[in-house]
């Protein structure tokens, strides 16, 4: 089964053109057989892509969103705003699978998360 993995910058605007291009690209690769999508649950590009996959499941219910988190959600989001945490929790609830790399935040857990994503 073909898979795709998302990684990108945390400081990115939710620009309409970027999102349109993302949806177009995702539709294209879904039609070519990519059914599993992996992301790291970070702010920015990860969340944009996670939301796109969630939305595209309405059209393609066979696709799956897998989250690979570096540490438990309450530790990963410790410095996030209430709005960011609410959005993160919504995505967590809608993900098909959630894997947590480390039982607690530790130096290197984000690198381990990235290795697992790849």
C-alpha positions as CSV (number, residue, x, y, z in Angstrom):
1,X,0.0,0.0,0.0
2,X,1.3,3.4,-0.9
3,X,1.8,6.0,1.8
4,X,2.7,9.7,2.1
5,X,4.2,11.6,5.0
6,X,3.9,15.3,5.7
7,X,6.6,17.6,7.2
8,X,7.1,21.3,7.0
9,X,7.4,24.6,8.6
10,X,5.5,25.5,11.7
11,X,5.1,29.2,10.8
12,X,3.0,29.1,7.7
13,X,-0.1,31.0,6.8
14,X,-3.3,29.1,5.7
15,X,-3.1,30.8,2.3
16,X,-6.0,29.9,0.0
17,X,-3.7,29.2,-3.0
18,X,-1.5,26.9,-1.0
19,X,-4.5,25.0,0.3
20,X,-6.0,24.7,-3.2
21,X,-2.7,23.3,-4.5
22,X,-2.5,20.9,-1.6
23,X,-6.0,19.5,-2.2
24,X,-5.3,19.1,-6.0
25,X,-2.0,17.3,-5.3
26,X,-3.6,15.1,-2.6
27,X,-6.5,14.2,-4.9
28,X,-4.0,13.2,-7.6
29,X,-1.9,10.9,-5.4
30,X,-5.0,9.4,-3.8
31,X,-6.2,8.5,-7.3
32,X,-2.7,6.9,-7.9
33,X,-3.2,4.7,-4.9
34,X,-1.9,6.6,-1.9
35,X,-4.3,5.6,0.9
36,X,-2.3,6.2,4.2
37,X,-1.1,9.6,5.3
38,X,1.3,10.2,8.2
39,X,1.9,13.5,10.0
40,X,3.6,14.6,13.2
41,X,0.9,16.7,14.9
42,X,2.9,19.9,14.8
43,X,1.5,23.4,14.3
44,X,1.7,24.9,10.8
45,X,2.1,22.7,7.8
46,X,1.3,19.4,9.7
47,X,-2.1,20.8,10.8
48,X,-2.9,22.1,7.3
49,X,-2.2,18.7,5.8
50,X,-4.0,16.8,8.6
51,X,-7.1,18.9,8.0
52,X,-6.9,18.4,4.3
53,X,-6.8,14.6,4.7
54,X,-9.7,14.8,7.2
55,X,-11.7,16.8,4.6
56,X,-10.8,14.5,1.7
57,X,-12.1,11.5,3.6
58,X,-15.6,12.8,2.8
59,X,-14.8,12.2,-0.9
60,X,-12.4,9.2,-0.4
61,X,-13.5,7.3,2.8
62,X,-10.8,4.7,2.2
63,X,-7.9,7.0,3.1
64,X,-6.5,7.0,6.6
65,X,-4.8,9.7,8.7
66,X,-2.0,8.4,11.1
67,X,-0.5,10.7,13.6
68,X,3.0,10.0,15.0
69,X,3.4,12.2,18.0
70,X,6.8,12.8,19.7
71,X,5.4,12.7,23.2
72,X,2.0,12.7,25.0
73,X,-0.4,15.4,23.7
74,X,-0.5,17.3,27.0
75,X,3.3,17.7,26.8
76,X,3.5,18.4,23.1
77,X,1.0,21.3,23.4
78,X,2.2,22.6,26.8
79,X,3.1,26.1,25.3
80,X,0.3,26.2,22.7
81,X,-2.7,28.6,22.9
82,X,-6.1,27.4,23.9
83,X,-7.3,27.7,20.2
84,X,-4.3,25.7,19.0
85,X,-4.9,23.0,21.6
86,X,-8.6,22.8,20.7
87,X,-7.7,22.3,17.0
88,X,-5.1,19.7,17.9
89,X,-7.6,17.7,20.0
90,X,-10.1,17.8,17.2
91,X,-7.6,16.4,14.8
92,X,-6.6,13.7,17.4
93,X,-10.2,12.7,17.7
94,X,-10.6,12.4,13.9
95,X,-7.3,10.5,13.3
96,X,-7.5,6.9,12.4
97,X,-4.5,6.0,14.4
98,X,-2.3,7.8,17.0
99,X,1.2,6.6,17.9
100,X,3.2,8.3,20.7
101,X,7.0,7.9,20.3
102,X,8.1,8.7,23.9
103,X,6.2,8.4,27.2
104,X,7.5,11.9,28.2
105,X,9.1,14.8,26.4
106,X,12.8,14.4,26.1
107,X,15.6,15.8,24.0
108,X,15.5,14.1,20.7
109,X,11.9,12.9,20.8
110,X,11.0,15.1,17.8
111,X,13.9,13.7,15.9
112,X,12.7,10.1,16.7
113,X,9.2,11.1,15.6
114,X,10.7,12.3,12.3
115,X,12.6,9.1,11.8
116,X,9.4,7.1,12.5
117,X,7.5,9.2,10.0
118,X,10.0,8.5,7.3
